Amino acid sequence: MGKSRVALEVSRRVAEAGWLPVAYVALSEITDPAVVAASVNGAFGVPDSWRERPVAEVARNIGGSPVLVVIDGV
């Protein structure tokens, strides 16, 4: 079992148990580093129209309450 599989299983169990909201980002699917922040926002469900300042949106989404963020494929 690989690291990605363990991370996915843990995040699935956390989400099912309702312990924390979970945001999953698959970096292996991203070819342009400039879209990493937008991809993280997408994991939070932030609409494209709100993504004028993607890094600020990431901070706003992560900073307000506990959340498990799984960034895979680094």
N, C-alpha and C positions, 0 to 999 in steps of 0.2 A: 504494500500500500504506500503510495507516494504522499508527499507533503500536500499537494493540491487536494487529493482525495480526503485526507484528514481534515483539512480546513473546510472543505465543503460539507463534510458530515457534521462537524462541530457546529458550523453556522446553521445548518438545517435543524439540528436539535435545539439550538438556542432559540431560533425563530418559532419552532413548533411549541416549545415550552412557554413561550411568551416572556422569556427573561429580558430580552432586549430586542429592539428592532435591528435588522441585519441589512447591510448594504454590501453587495458583492460586485467587484470590478475585475474583469478578466483582462489584464494588461497584455496578455499574449495575442489578443485580437486587435490591439492598437498598433498601428504602424507609424503614426505621427505623434511625437512627444507633446506637441502643442495641444492635443486634444485630451490629455490625461485628466485635467481638472474637469473638463466638460463630461468625460465619461464617469468620473466619480459622482458628479451631480446627477447624471442620468440614473445611477444606482439608487439615489435618493428620491428619484421621481421628479426632479426639478425640471419644469418645462423648458424647452429650448429658448422660448421668448424671454425667460428670466435670466438667461446666462450671459448677460453683458459683461459681468465681472466674475468669471468662473471660479477663481481662487477665493474671492471673498464669499461666494456662495458656499463653497466647500467648508470654509471656516464657520459660517453661520449655521450650516446643517450639522456639523460635528460638534460645535462648541456649545449648543444649547441644552443637550440632554445626552444621557448615556446611549451609545449605539456601538454595535460590533461592526467594524468595517473590515472586510476581507478583500485584500488586494492580492490577486493571484497572478503568477507568471512573471515575477520580477527576476 
